[in-house]
Amino acid sequence: MKLMRLGAPGAERPVVLLPDGRVLDATPVTRDFDGPFLASGGLARLREAVARDGLPGIDRTGLRTGPPVARPGKVVCIGLNYRDHAEETGAAIPARPVVFMKDPSTVVGPQDDVLIPRGSTRTDWEVELAVVIGSTARYLGSPEQAGEVIAGYAVSNDVSEREFQLDFSSQWDIGKSCETFNPLGPWLVTADEVPDPQALGMRLSVNGEPRQDGNTKNMIFDVPYLVWYLSQYLVLNPGDVINTGTPAGVALGLPGNPYLRAGDTVELTIDGLGRQTQTFAPA
């Protein structure tokens, strides 16, 4: 299934996007797509309602697309998880996953404006595969168990301010947690519709100029390993989001460092997971 949330910020309605393009109102099943919905077996109830034609259709014309997951408890990010990205930034290839946290309030819709922070000169883009947790993961026994706790996948833009991230602190969080710095969506595609998360092409352009062109097969640490690894140190809860890293082509590693400016438009896609487009604006 493809899950979406439509409407104004804070007042989104959960819907299901069908393969034929029709949109079904999911409110007879749940008030929102959030952690409690996932934890309570909501996906199974939603599938049953779709199968029996138990959901009314709605017209999405003119409705904003919000992030497909409401109020994630945490956003866990993996840095330097593509060899070519580590090399372009001059970083060593990590022996263990590089883990940092991103303020979950950064999560916004896939077409929402992204605000360039005041004083920023090095705002950057990162197309990433996001993993959404569907049930509690705590001390998983092996990476093979990761599939049991993954609800689905989405496109994520892990926007970064490189000066804040690299020069102002030994921790990365302040350069990753600025307002609006995590567009997510347009869809949460349930795990059953993504048979191999390590075979997804991912692309990003700025003002129509291609910048990133990678594939999740090139991750240093794959999705099952990351979920298993994180569960040894964090309790992953339903609705949590994991940003799994970005391939080469970020401004930090490009000649001339073409960082984002107000008015720039970024477009990003991942195979089967949809498309995002954001305009960058001053905070």
Summary of the structure (lengths in Angstrom):
residues: 283
radius of gyration: 18.0
end to end distance: 35.5
largest distance: 56.0
contacts: 1017
relative contact order: 0.21
helix: 20%
strand: 32%
